[in-house]
């Protein structure tokens, strides 16, 4: 296993992270607070959102 990302992988990861940040910014303060309570920090909550997005099955 390698720790290097191809340009395509990096682009997908960055794009996913950008989408998750956009989603975070659209969440209500209550939902943000719930995620912060669960994951401790905004960074951890965003990481959880990104991970969930990356491992979710592709939609047809």
C-alpha positions in Angstrom: 0.0 0.0 0.0 1.2 3.5 -0.9 0.6 6.8 0.8 0.8 8.6 -2.5 -2.3 10.0 -4.3 -2.7 10.2 -8.0 -3.9 13.5 -9.4 -7.4 12.0 -10.0 -7.6 10.7 -6.4 -6.5 14.0 -5.0 -9.0 15.8 -7.1 -11.8 13.5 -6.0 -10.8 13.9 -2.4 -10.6 17.7 -2.6 -13.9 17.9 -4.4 -15.6 15.7 -1.8 -14.1 17.8 1.0 -15.4 21.0 -0.6 -18.9 19.5 -0.9 -18.8 18.5 2.7 -17.8 22.0 3.8 -20.6 23.4 1.7 -23.0 21.0 3.4 -21.6 21.9 6.9 -22.2 25.6 6.2 -25.8 24.8 5.2 -26.5 22.8 8.4 -28.6 24.4 11.0 -26.8 25.5 14.2 -28.6 22.6 16.0 -27.3 20.0 13.6 -23.8 21.5 13.7 -24.0 21.4 17.5 -25.1 17.7 17.5 -22.2 16.8 15.2 -19.7 18.8 17.3 -21.0 17.0 20.4 -20.5 13.6 18.7 -17.1 14.3 17.1 -15.6 16.9 19.3 -14.3 19.4 16.7 -15.5 20.8 13.3 -12.5 19.1 11.7 -13.5 15.7 13.1 -17.1 16.2 12.1 -16.0 17.2 8.6 -13.7 14.2 8.4 -16.6 11.9 9.4 -18.8 13.5 6.7 -16.1 13.1 4.1 -15.4 9.5 5.1 -19.1 8.7 5.0 -19.3 10.2 1.5 -16.3 8.3 0.2 -17.4 4.9 1.5 -21.1 5.3 0.5 -22.2 3.2 -2.4 -22.4 5.1 -5.7 -25.9 6.3 -6.5 -27.3 5.1 -9.9 
